[in-house]
Amino acid sequence: GQPLTVNDPNGPLHTAWNVMRSFANVAFIILFLIIIYSQVTGWGISNYGLKRLLPRMIIAAILVNLSFYITAIAVDLSNVLGYGLQDTLIAIREATFSITNETYSAETTTWANIAGAILSGGAATYGIIALSTATAGSIGAAVYFIVPLLVGLVLTAVFVLLIFFVLLSIIIILIVISPLAFVANLLPNTEKWFDKWRDLFMTMLIFFPAFSLVFGGSQLAGGIIIQNA
């Protein structure tokens, strides 16, 4: 998916970011007035401090006005890496362990085949047929095994979706406040806030590739285990 629409200047995310950018630019104006006052009165920022501050102000001004696109590119790279890892592991799984029609035939259906279907991402419909066959065609016995499995799968899916919703919300908030984060990187007293913003943003970006690696790797490992068993 593409959670960010960088080409839409009227999008809600871009609009919220633009408001924060306005606050950041106001902070630049205040800091510039302080510099002028210091040069006129000789009080406040020294010439040495001014020489160190001006290059950082120029860089920060550029980053503030490009922060939306910088963070959008970072999110896109995280998505590309996550989907790439997942597709690669799924392709390896399909090449090393495949489920054919014989896997679900009445003559060859066993609990090992059922486990293989589950571990390798088999379809729920085939799983129900296999369970019904393995329990000698007893619908009641099949339901006894299926219901807890389906409940567990639903709860797991809801939990994963909730996690992704929270992570996406955090990423959106971090993108919106990114102009203020780059302004905070100007002064030594506020630089720590930029460091916290950067560390949290990087953590959120790493989560999706890590989840894709674990998800795809678990399916691959399950398929290999069942095949060797």
C-alpha positions as CSV (number, residue, x, y, z in Angstrom):
1,G,0.0,0.0,0.0
2,Q,0.9,3.6,-0.3
3,P,0.1,5.4,3.0
4,L,1.4,8.7,1.8
5,T,0.1,10.8,-1.1
6,V,2.9,13.3,-1.7
7,N,1.5,14.6,-5.0
8,D,-1.7,15.8,-3.4
9,P,-1.2,19.3,-1.8
10,N,-4.8,19.2,-0.6
11,G,-4.5,15.9,1.2
12,P,-5.2,15.9,5.0
13,L,-1.7,14.7,5.9
14,H,0.0,17.3,3.7
15,T,-2.3,20.0,5.1
16,A,-1.5,19.1,8.7
17,W,2.2,19.0,7.9
18,N,1.9,22.4,6.2
19,V,0.5,23.9,9.4
20,M,3.5,22.6,11.4
21,R,5.8,23.9,8.8
22,S,4.3,27.3,9.3
23,F,5.1,27.1,13.0
24,A,8.6,26.0,12.2
25,N,9.1,29.0,9.9
26,V,7.8,31.3,12.6
27,A,10.5,29.8,14.9
28,F,13.1,30.7,12.2
29,I,11.9,34.3,12.1
30,I,12.1,34.6,15.9
31,L,15.6,33.1,15.9
32,F,16.6,35.5,13.0
33,L,15.3,38.5,15.0
34,I,17.4,37.3,18.1
35,I,20.5,37.2,15.9
36,I,19.9,40.8,14.6
37,Y,19.3,42.0,18.2
38,S,22.5,40.3,19.3
39,Q,24.5,42.0,16.5
40,V,23.1,45.4,17.3
41,T,23.4,45.3,21.0
42,G,26.3,42.9,21.4
43,W,24.2,40.9,23.9
44,G,23.2,37.3,23.4
45,I,24.7,35.2,20.6
46,S,28.5,35.9,20.1
47,N,30.1,36.1,16.7
48,Y,31.6,32.7,17.1
49,G,28.3,31.2,18.0
50,L,26.7,33.0,15.0
51,K,29.3,31.5,12.6
52,R,28.4,28.0,14.0
53,L,24.6,28.7,13.9
54,L,24.2,30.1,10.4
55,P,25.2,27.0,8.5
56,R,22.9,24.9,10.7
57,M,20.0,27.4,10.1
58,I,20.4,27.2,6.3
59,I,20.4,23.4,6.4
60,A,17.5,23.3,8.8
61,A,15.5,25.7,6.7
62,I,15.9,23.4,3.7
63,L,15.1,20.3,5.7
64,V,12.0,21.8,7.3
65,N,10.5,22.7,3.9
66,L,11.4,19.3,2.4
67,S,10.7,17.2,5.6
68,F,7.3,15.8,4.2
69,Y,9.0,14.5,1.1
70,I,12.0,13.2,3.0
71,T,9.8,11.2,5.4
72,A,7.6,10.0,2.6
73,I,10.5,8.6,0.7
74,A,11.7,6.9,3.9
75,V,8.3,5.3,4.4
76,D,8.2,4.2,0.7
77,L,11.7,2.6,1.1
78,S,10.4,0.7,4.2
79,N,7.4,-0.5,2.2
80,V,9.5,-1.6,-0.7
81,L,11.9,-3.5,1.6
82,G,9.1,-5.1,3.6
83,Y,7.2,-6.3,0.5
84,G,10.4,-7.4,-1.2
85,L,11.4,-9.6,1.8
86,Q,8.0,-11.1,2.0
87,D,7.7,-11.8,-1.7
88,T,11.2,-13.3,-1.8
89,L,10.5,-15.7,1.2
90,I,7.1,-16.7,-0.3
91,A,8.8,-17.4,-3.6
92,I,11.4,-19.6,-1.9
93,R,8.6,-21.4,0.0
94,E,6.7,-22.1,-3.1
95,A,9.8,-23.4,-4.8
96,T,10.7,-25.8,-1.9
97,F,7.3,-26.8,-0.7
98,S,4.2,-26.9,-2.8
99,I,0.6,-28.1,-2.0
100,T,-1.0,-30.1,-4.9
101,N,-4.4,-31.7,-5.3
102,E,-3.0,-35.0,-4.0
103,T,-2.3,-33.4,-0.7
104,Y,-6.0,-33.0,-0.1
105,S,-7.2,-36.3,-1.6
106,A,-9.2,-38.7,0.6
107,E,-6.6,-41.4,0.3
108,T,-3.5,-39.4,1.3
109,T,-4.9,-36.8,3.7
110,T,-3.2,-37.1,7.1
111,W,-2.5,-34.9,10.1
112,A,1.0,-34.2,8.6
113,N,-0.7,-32.8,5.4
114,I,-3.0,-30.7,7.5
115,A,-0.2,-29.3,9.5
116,G,1.7,-28.7,6.3
117,A,-1.2,-26.8,4.8
118,I,-1.5,-24.6,7.9
119,L,2.3,-23.9,8.3
120,S,2.7,-23.1,4.6
121,G,-0.3,-20.8,4.4
122,G,-2.9,-23.3,2.9
123,A,-6.4,-22.1,2.1
124,A,-9.0,-22.4,4.9
125,T,-11.4,-24.3,2.6
126,Y,-9.0,-27.0,2.0
127,G,-8.1,-27.1,5.7
128,I,-11.8,-27.8,6.5
129,I,-12.0,-30.6,3.9
130,A,-8.8,-32.1,5.3
131,L,-10.0,-32.0,8.9
132,S,-13.3,-33.5,7.9
133,T,-11.5,-36.4,6.2
134,A,-9.0,-36.9,9.0
135,T,-11.8,-37.2,11.5
136,A,-13.5,-40.0,9.5
137,G,-16.0,-37.6,8.0
138,S,-17.5,-36.6,11.3
139,I,-18.8,-33.0,11.0
140,G,-19.0,-32.7,14.7
141,A,-15.5,-33.8,15.3
142,A,-14.2,-31.5,12.5
143,V,-16.0,-28.5,14.0
144,Y,-14.6,-29.4,17.4
145,F,-11.1,-28.9,15.9
146,I,-11.9,-26.1,13.4
147,V,-13.7,-23.6,15.7
148,P,-10.8,-23.0,18.2
149,L,-8.4,-22.7,15.2
150,L,-10.6,-20.2,13.5
151,V,-11.1,-18.2,16.7
152,G,-7.4,-18.1,17.2
153,L,-6.8,-17.0,13.6
154,V,-9.4,-14.2,13.9
155,L,-7.9,-13.0,17.2
156,T,-4.4,-13.0,15.8
157,A,-5.6,-11.1,12.6
158,V,-7.3,-8.5,14.8
159,F,-4.3,-8.1,17.0
160,V,-2.0,-7.7,14.0
161,L,-4.3,-5.2,12.4
162,L,-4.5,-3.2,15.6
163,I,-0.7,-3.1,15.8
164,F,-0.4,-1.9,12.3
165,F,-3.1,0.8,12.9
166,V,-1.2,2.1,16.0
167,L,2.1,2.1,14.1
168,L,0.6,3.9,11.1
169,S,-0.9,6.5,13.5
170,I,2.5,7.0,15.1
171,I,4.2,7.4,11.7
172,I,1.6,10.0,10.6
173,I,2.1,12.0,13.8
174,L,5.9,11.9,13.3
175,I,5.6,13.1,9.7
176,V,3.3,16.0,10.8
177,I,5.7,17.2,13.5
178,S,8.8,16.6,11.4
179,P,9.3,20.4,10.6
180,L,9.4,21.1,14.4
181,A,11.8,18.2,14.9
182,F,14.3,19.7,12.4
183,V,14.0,23.1,14.0
184,A,14.7,21.5,17.4
185,N,18.0,20.2,15.9
186,L,19.3,23.7,15.7
187,L,20.0,24.5,19.4
188,P,22.0,22.3,21.8
189,N,19.2,22.5,24.5
190,T,16.5,21.2,22.1
191,E,18.7,18.8,20.0
192,K,17.7,15.9,22.3
193,W,14.1,16.2,21.1
194,F,15.2,15.8,17.5
195,D,17.2,12.7,18.5
196,K,14.1,11.2,20.1
197,W,12.0,11.9,17.0
198,R,14.6,10.4,14.7
199,D,15.0,7.2,16.8
200,L,11.2,6.6,17.1
201,F,10.7,7.3,13.4
202,M,13.5,4.8,12.4
203,T,12.0,2.2,14.8
204,M,8.6,2.5,13.1
205,L,10.2,2.2,9.7
206,I,12.1,-1.0,10.7
207,F,9.0,-2.7,12.1
208,F,7.3,-3.5,8.8
209,P,10.4,-5.2,7.1
210,A,11.1,-7.0,10.4
211,F,7.4,-8.3,10.5
212,S,7.6,-9.3,6.8
213,L,10.8,-11.2,7.5
214,V,9.3,-13.1,10.5
215,F,6.0,-13.8,8.7
216,G,7.6,-15.0,5.5
217,G,10.3,-16.8,7.3
218,S,7.9,-18.7,9.6
219,Q,6.0,-19.9,6.5
220,L,9.2,-21.0,4.8
221,A,10.4,-22.8,8.0
222,G,7.0,-24.5,8.4
223,G,7.1,-25.8,4.9
224,I,10.7,-27.1,5.2
225,I,9.9,-28.8,8.5
226,I,6.9,-30.6,7.2
227,Q,8.7,-31.6,4.0
228,N,11.6,-33.1,5.8
229,A,9.3,-34.7,8.4
